[in-house]
C-alpha cells in the first residue's frame, strides 16, 4: 500500500496537469468559437434591431426600449446574465444627465450591460462596447441606423454568444468581460460618459475597451474591397494593445488594418467621436473598429439591406479574437505611451 499511494498521487497529478494543459491549449485557440459568429445570425439580429418598428432607436424613445428588450432576450437565451454587481441589465441614465450638455429634451434612457465572469482574474475587466441608439424619426421617416450602430450592436450579441459557448465547454475567459451597449452616443457620447463617471467596476480594473461602431459597410476609400477595417486608438496609450490587435488579425482573420484615421492630425477626429474615447481619456487602453463613413451615414437610407454581411462577420470575428487574446493573456496591456 505504501508504494501504491505515491503512484496514485503521481497519476492524479498527471491527470490534473493534462487537463490543465488541454484547457490552456483550447484557451489559446479561439477558432471554433470565432466560427460560431455567422452571417446568418448577424443578419437575423440586424433586420430586427434596425427594423422600422424600432423607430430609429432615438435615445429614451419607446423604439429604443424595444430594441433594448430584444438585446436582453438574446443574452438570456444564451444564459448570459447581468453583472452580479448590478441589479438588472440596465444602467439608468437620467434625462437630467442626457440634457445638461446640449440642453436637449431627451427622456430617461438606459445603458445595457451583460457579463461573463473570468475564471482566473475575475476582478480584471474587458469592456466591449457599441452604442445602440440612433437618431430616431425625422420628418416622418425612420432613420434605421443599420450600420450606425446596428452593426456594432449585433456584433456584441455574437461575440457574447461565442464566449458563452466557450464557457459552456469549460473554456471561459480568464478575465471578465462586460458587454456594454451605450445609449446617447449620437447626442455626444453620453451613455459612455455616464458610465465613466458612474462605473460599475473601478476604472482601474478595466484593462481595455474594444469599441465597435459602424462595421457593416465600405467607404469610398475602399470601392473595390470590404476586406479592411480602420483600427483607431489602439496605440495611443499602449503599444502592447496595438500589437495584440495586429497579431490576432494576422493569425486568424487577415483583414487589412487601415491606420489612416489613427493619425493624431486626422481632420475627422474619429478618435474623439465614439464611445471608446470616454474610456481612453481615463487612461484605459482602447481600440476602435470602424468601416468609415459612406453616402448613407446619418441618412434614412442606412438600412439593413445595404449591409455587407460577409464584412460584418469578419470584423466581428476580429473584435472577438482581440478580446479572446486580452481575456486569456498572461498580463494586461501596459500603459506605456504618454
C-alpha positions in Angstrom: 0.0 0.0 0.0 2.8 2.4 0.8 4.1 2.0 -2.8 0.7 2.3 -4.5 -0.2 5.6 -2.8 2.6 7.6 -4.5 1.8 6.0 -7.8 -1.9 7.1 -7.4 -0.7 10.6 -6.4 1.5 10.7 -9.5 -1.3 9.5 -11.7 -3.7 12.1 -10.3 -1.1 14.8 -10.6 -0.5 13.8 -14.3 -4.2 13.7 -14.9 -4.8 17.2 -13.4 -1.7 18.5 -15.3 -3.0 17.1 -18.6 -6.5 18.6 -18.1 -5.0 22.0 -17.3 -2.8 21.8 -20.4 -5.8 20.9 -22.5 -7.7 23.9 -21.2 -4.8 26.2 -21.7 -4.4 24.9 -25.3 -8.0 25.4 -26.1 -8.0 28.9 -24.5 -5.1 29.8 -26.8 -7.1 28.8 -29.9 -10.4 30.5 -30.4 -11.0 29.2 -33.9 -14.0 27.0 -33.0 -15.7 29.9 -31.2 -15.0 32.6 -33.7 -16.6 30.3 -36.3 -19.8 30.5 -34.3 -20.1 34.1 -35.4 -22.0 33.8 -38.6 -23.6 35.9 -41.4 -26.9 34.1 -40.8 -27.1 35.2 -37.1 -25.9 38.7 -37.7 -28.4 39.2 -40.4 -31.2 37.8 -38.3 -30.4 40.2 -35.4 -29.8 43.3 -37.5 -33.0 43.0 -39.5 -34.8 43.2 -36.1 -32.6 45.8 -34.4 -32.8 48.1 -37.4 -36.4 47.4 -38.3 -38.9 50.2 -38.7 -40.6 49.0 -35.6 -37.6 50.2 -33.5 -38.4 53.8 -34.8 -34.7 54.7 -35.3 -33.8 54.0 -31.6 -33.7 57.6 -30.5 -32.3 58.0 -27.0 -35.0 57.4 -24.5 -37.7 56.5 -27.0 -40.1 53.6 -26.9 -38.4 52.2 -30.0 -35.0 52.2 -28.4 -36.5 50.5 -25.3 -38.0 47.8 -27.6 -34.5 47.3 -29.2 -33.1 47.1 -25.7 -35.6 44.4 -24.7 -34.6 42.4 -27.8 -30.9 42.6 -26.8 -31.7 41.4 -23.3 -33.7 38.5 -24.5 -30.8 37.4 -26.7 -28.4 37.4 -23.7 -30.9 35.4 -21.6 -31.3 32.9 -24.4 -27.5 32.3 -24.3 -27.5 32.0 -20.5 -25.7 35.3 -20.1 -26.8 37.4 -17.2 -26.2 40.9 -16.0 -23.3 41.6 -13.7 -23.6 40.4 -10.1 -22.7 43.9 -9.0 -25.8 45.3 -10.7 -29.5 44.7 -10.0 -30.6 44.3 -13.7 -29.4 44.5 -17.3 -29.9 48.3 -17.1 -27.8 51.2 -16.0 -30.3 54.0 -15.9 -29.1 57.3 -17.4 -31.3 60.1 -16.2 -32.7 62.7 -18.5 -31.0 65.4 -16.4 -27.7 64.0 -17.4 -28.6 63.5 -21.0 -29.8 67.0 -21.4 -27.3 69.0 -19.5 -24.7 69.2 -22.2 -26.7 70.5 -25.1 -30.0 71.5 -23.4 -31.9 68.9 -25.4 -35.2 67.3 -24.4 -34.3 63.7 -24.1 -36.2 61.3 -21.8 -34.6 58.9 -19.3 -32.7 56.2 -21.0 -30.5 53.2 -20.2 -27.2 51.7 -20.9 -27.5 47.9 -21.2 -24.8 45.5 -19.9 -24.3 41.8 -19.7 -21.4 40.0 -18.1 -19.3 36.8 -18.3 -17.1 36.4 -15.2 -13.5 35.5 -15.6 -12.2 32.1 -14.3 -8.8 33.2 -13.0 -8.7 37.0 -12.8 -12.4 38.0 -12.5 -11.5 41.4 -11.0 -9.9 42.4 -14.3 -12.5 43.6 -16.8 -12.5 44.0 -20.6 -15.3 46.2 -21.8 -16.6 45.5 -25.3 -18.9 48.4 -26.3 -21.2 49.5 -29.1 -24.0 52.2 -28.9 -27.5 51.0 -29.6 -29.1 54.4 -30.1 -29.6 56.2 -33.4 -31.4 59.4 -34.5 -35.0 58.3 -34.5 -37.7 59.6 -36.8 -37.3 62.8 -38.8 -40.0 64.4 -41.0 -41.9 61.1 -40.8 -39.0 59.0 -42.0 -37.4 56.3 -39.8 -33.7 56.5 -39.7 -32.9 52.8 -39.1 -29.2 53.2 -38.3 -28.3 49.7 -39.6 -24.6 50.4 -39.9 -24.6 53.2 -37.3 -24.6 51.4 -35.0 -26.9 48.5 -35.5 -23.8 46.7 -36.9 -21.8 47.1 -33.7 -24.9 46.2 -31.6 -25.4 42.9 -33.2 -21.7 42.2 -33.2 -21.8 42.4 -29.4 -24.5 39.8 -29.3 -22.5 37.4 -31.5 -19.3 38.0 -29.6 -21.1 37.3 -26.3 -22.6 34.1 -27.7 -19.1 32.9 -28.8 -17.7 33.5 -25.3 -20.7 31.8 -23.7 -20.2 28.7 -25.9 -16.5 28.6 -24.8 -17.6 28.9 -21.2 -20.2 26.1 -21.6 -17.4 23.8 -22.9 -15.1 24.6 -20.0 -13.0 27.3 -21.7 -14.5 30.5 -20.3 -12.3 33.7 -20.4 -9.8 34.1 -17.6 -10.7 37.7 -17.2 -14.2 39.1 -17.0 -16.0 40.6 -20.0 -18.6 43.4 -19.7 -20.7 43.7 -22.9 -21.8 47.3 -22.9 -24.5 48.8 -25.1 -24.3 52.6 -24.7 -27.1 55.0 -25.1 -27.0 58.6 -26.1 -23.9 58.3 -28.3 -25.5 60.3 -31.1 -26.0 63.2 -28.7 -22.4 63.4 -27.5 -21.2 60.0 -26.2 -23.5 60.5 -23.3 -24.1 56.9 -22.2 -20.4 56.0 -22.1 -19.7 59.4 -20.4 -22.2 58.5 -17.7 -20.7 55.1 -17.2 -17.2 56.6 -16.9 -18.5 58.8 -14.1 -20.5 56.1 -12.5 -18.6 52.8 -13.3 -20.0 49.5 -12.1 -16.4 48.4 -11.5 -13.4 50.6 -10.6 -12.0 52.0 -13.8 -8.5 50.9 -12.6 -9.8 47.3 -13.0 -10.8 47.9 -16.6 -7.8 46.7 -18.7 -9.1 47.6 -22.1 -12.1 48.8 -24.1 -12.9 47.4 -27.5 -15.4 49.7 -29.2 -17.3 48.7 -32.3 -19.1 51.5 -34.2 -20.1 51.0 -37.9 -18.5 47.8 -39.2 -21.1 46.7 -41.8 -20.3 48.7 -44.9 -17.4 50.0 -47.0 -16.4 53.6 -47.6 -15.4 55.5 -50.8 -11.7 55.0 -50.0 -12.2 51.2 -50.5 -14.5 50.9 -53.5 -13.2 47.5 -54.6 -12.9 45.6 -51.4 -14.6 45.3 -48.0 -11.7 43.2 -46.6 -10.4 46.0 -44.3 -11.2 47.8 -41.1 -10.0 51.0 -39.6 -8.2 50.5 -36.4 -8.1 53.7 -34.3 -6.6 54.4 -31.0 -5.0 51.0 -30.2 -1.5 52.5 -29.9 -2.5 55.8 -28.3 -2.0 54.5 -24.7 -0.5 51.0 -25.1 1.9 49.7 -27.7 1.0 46.2 -26.4 -2.7 46.6 -27.2 -1.8 47.6 -30.7 0.5 44.5 -31.0 -2.3 42.3 -29.7 -4.7 43.6 -32.3 -2.2 43.1 -35.2 -1.2 39.7 -34.1 -4.8 38.4 -33.6 -5.7 39.7 -37.0 -2.6 38.2 -38.7 -3.2 34.8 -37.1 -6.9 34.4 -37.5 -8.7 36.9 -39.6 -6.5 38.6 -42.3 -8.2 41.9 -42.7 -6.3 44.8 -44.0 -5.8 47.1 -40.9 -6.1 50.7 -42.1 -4.5 53.2 -39.8 -5.1 56.4 -41.7 -7.7 57.7 -39.3 -5.4 56.9 -36.3 -3.3 59.9 -37.3 -3.4 62.5 -34.5 -3.8 65.2 -37.1 -6.8 63.5 -38.7 -9.2 66.3 -39.5 -12.2 64.0 -39.0 -11.2 63.5 -35.3 -12.7 60.0 -35.3 -10.7 59.1 -32.3 -12.8 61.5 -30.2 -16.2 60.6 -31.9 -17.2 57.3 -30.4 -17.6 55.7 -27.0 -14.1 54.4 -26.6 -13.0 58.0 -26.0 -14.7 58.1 -22.6 -12.5 55.1 -21.6 -9.3 56.3 -23.2 -9.5 59.7 -21.5 -9.4 57.9 -18.2 -6.2 56.1 -19.2 -7.8 52.9 -20.3 -6.2 51.4 -23.5 -8.9 51.4 -26.1 -9.3 50.2 -29.7 -12.0 51.4 -32.1 -13.1 49.3 -35.0 -14.7 51.3 -37.8 -15.5 51.0 -41.5 -15.6 54.7 -42.3 -18.4 56.9 -43.4 -20.5 56.4 -46.6 -23.3 58.1 -48.5 -25.9 56.7 -46.2 -24.3 57.9 -43.0 -27.0 59.5 -40.8 -29.5 59.2 -43.7 -32.8 57.4 -43.8 -31.1 55.1 -46.4 -28.9 53.4 -43.7 -31.0 50.3 -43.9 -30.1 46.6 -43.2 -30.4 45.5 -46.8 -27.3 47.5 -47.6 -25.1 45.8 -45.1 -22.3 43.7 -46.4 -22.7 40.8 -44.0 -19.5 39.0 -45.0 -17.5 42.0 -44.0 -19.6 42.4 -40.8 -18.9 38.8 -39.9 -15.1 39.1 -40.4 -14.9 42.4 -38.4 -17.0 40.9 -35.6 -14.7 37.9 -35.6 -11.7 40.2 -35.3 -13.2 42.0 -32.3 -13.8 38.6 -30.8 -10.3 37.3 -31.2 -8.8 40.5 -29.9 -11.0 40.2 -26.8 -10.0 36.5 -26.5 -6.3 37.3 -26.5 -6.8 40.0 -23.9 -9.0 37.8 -21.8 -6.6 34.9 -21.7 -3.3 36.6 -21.9 -0.8 36.4 -19.1 -0.7 40.2 -18.4 -2.9 43.1 -19.0 -1.8 45.7 -21.6 0.7 48.1 -20.1 0.0 51.9 -20.5 3.3 53.0 -22.0 2.5 55.9 -24.2 2.2 59.5 -22.8 
